[in-house]
């Protein structure tokens, strides 16, 4: 089906018809029932899962996630999409591999090496 001619797309300048939050949650509940999922599924939970499990965990930059979620302010995304411990650990491993044998030298203000 081509959505360009759908009344909800034409009347509100959208690419896809947007259902109400209530209707979307109703469909998600029905899908959960059919799939045997015994957890509550809502549009909010779906967005949160997309932001954390699908994008951030797979290395998508938070700035891109913010755009995908339609946030105007990066702080909204930072609050909305928690960074998982696994992601932090993976990022540290990536940094470690990039640095390789590079030895970080720190000097305090009096010139003494740490």
C-alpha positions in Angstrom: 0.0 0.0 0.0 1.3 3.5 -0.9 0.8 5.8 2.0 1.4 9.1 0.1 -2.3 9.2 -0.7 -3.5 8.2 2.7 -5.7 10.9 4.3 -3.8 10.8 7.6 -0.6 11.5 5.6 -2.0 14.3 3.4 -3.9 16.1 6.2 -1.2 16.2 8.8 1.9 16.2 6.5 3.3 12.8 7.6 5.1 10.1 5.7 3.1 7.3 7.4 -0.3 7.3 9.0 0.1 7.8 12.7 -2.2 5.9 15.0 -3.2 7.1 18.4 -1.1 5.9 21.3 -4.1 4.0 22.6 -4.6 2.2 19.3 -0.9 1.4 18.9 -0.8 0.0 22.5 -3.9 -2.1 21.7 -2.2 -3.6 18.6 1.0 -4.3 20.6 -1.0 -6.1 23.3 -2.6 -8.2 20.6 0.8 -9.0 19.0 2.1 -10.0 22.5 -0.8 -12.3 23.1 -0.4 -14.0 19.7 3.4 -14.4 20.3 2.9 -15.7 23.9 4.8 -12.7 25.4 3.7 -12.2 29.0 5.2 -8.8 29.4 3.4 -5.5 29.1 4.2 -3.9 25.7 3.5 -0.3 25.0 4.7 2.2 22.4 6.8 3.9 25.1 8.5 0.5 25.9 9.0 -0.1 22.2 10.8 3.2 21.8 12.9 2.6 24.8 13.9 -0.8 23.6 14.7 0.5 20.2 16.9 3.2 21.7 18.8 1.0 24.1 18.8 -2.6 22.8 18.7 -2.1 19.1 20.6 1.1 18.5 22.9 2.1 21.3 24.0 -1.4 22.1 24.9 -1.9 18.5 27.1 1.2 18.4 24.8 3.7 16.8 25.9 7.2 18.0 23.4 8.8 20.5 23.2 11.8 18.1 21.7 9.5 15.4 19.4 7.8 17.9 18.2 11.3 19.0 17.3 12.1 15.4 15.6 8.8 14.8 13.4 9.3 17.9 12.6 12.8 16.7 14.1 14.5 19.8 15.1 18.2 19.4 17.4 18.1 22.4 20.1 15.5 22.9 19.4 15.7 26.7 16.0 14.2 26.0 17.7 11.2 24.4 20.3 10.9 27.1 17.5 10.7 29.7 15.3 8.5 27.6 17.8 6.0 26.4 19.9 4.6 29.3 23.4 3.5 28.3 23.7 -0.2 29.2 26.7 -1.4 31.2 27.5 -3.8 28.4 27.8 -0.9 26.0 30.2 0.9 28.3 32.3 -2.2 28.7 32.3 -2.8 24.9 33.4 0.8 24.3 36.3 0.5 26.8 37.4 -2.7 25.0 37.2 -0.9 21.6 39.3 2.0 23.1 41.8 -0.5 24.5 42.2 -2.2 21.1 42.6 1.1 19.4 45.3 2.3 21.8 47.1 -1.1 21.6 50.4 -0.8 23.3 50.2 3.0 23.5 51.5 4.0 26.9 49.7 7.0 28.5 52.2 9.2 30.2 50.9 11.7 32.8 53.0 14.4 34.3 52.0 16.4 37.3 52.6 20.2 37.4 56.1 20.0 39.0 57.3 17.8 36.0 57.3 14.5 37.8 56.1 11.5 35.8 53.3 9.5 37.2 
